[in-house]
Structure formats: C-alpha cells, structure tokens
Amino acid sequence: MYHTPEDIGKIIQTTRKKLGLTQKDLALTSGTGLRFIIELEKGKSTCQLGKVLTVLRTLGIKLNFDLPPLE
C-alpha cells in the first residue's frame, strides 16, 4: 500500500527509468516542467494534483480507489 508523496514519487521514478526516459523526456511528454518532475520524484507534498495525474497517465500508471462501505 502506498501512503505518502515519497511513495508516489518512487513509483514514478522507477517506472520512468524502466521505460528508458530521462526526467527531461518525461517533462516534455507530459507537458510539465523539469523542476516539477524532479520535485515530484523527491516526494514533494505540495505538487499540483492535476499535474501529478497527467504524469501518471503519461507513464501508463493507473490509480485504483478502494471506497469504504457506504451504508
């Protein structure tokens, strides 16, 4: 289970490297800046959610949510 911005950053970094992309490549293909990618991979907790979702989509990473029972 992933619970922290650092966990998400590590997933993004690992996936990016497995795909053979540099941080600059990812920034260009996701329409974000290099600084954003660097900070995201370091686990910066104040990264913009919309941009994070764009980077995840660019890498092919899918999010799944487990909702609590709503009764």
N, C-alpha and C positions, 0 to 999 in steps of 0.2 A: 504494500500500500504506500502511496506517495502522499506526503502531508505538507511538504514545505516548498517554498520557492527554489531552494537549493536542489531538491529532488527533481523538480521540473527542469531546471537548468541543466542538470546532469543528463537527463534523458535526451534533451535537445542536443547537447554537445556530443553524446555518444552516437546518436542517430546521424547527425551531420557528418561526423568522422567516418562512420561506416559507409555513408553514401559518397565519400571522397570529396566533400565540399569544404571549402575554407569558410571562415566566418564572413569574409567579404562576399564570396559567392552567395551565401545564404542571405545576406543583407540585400544584395541586388535582386535575387529571385523572389524574395518576399516583400520587396518594396519598403524595407525598413533601413535604418542606418547601421553602420558597422558598430558604432558605440552601443546602440540598443542591443545588438546580438551579444556583444561582449558582456554587458551588464546582465542580460537575461541568463546567459550560461553561468554567470557567477552567482545567480540566485537573488538578484536584487528584487526586493519585495514590492517595490513601487512601480514596476513595469506596467505599462498600459495593457489591460486585458485584451482589448481588440487586436493589438499588435501581436501579443502572445498567441492568440488563436490563429492569426494569419501565419505566423512562423510554424506552428504545429501543422496546419493544413499543408503548407509548402513542403514539409518533410514527410507528409503522409501519416502523421501521428493522429490517432483518433481518441477522443475523450468519451468515456462512458460514465454516466452518473447512476449511482445506486440511491434511489429515494427511500426515505423511511416509509413504513406503512402509514397510509393516510386514512385512518378510520375514526 
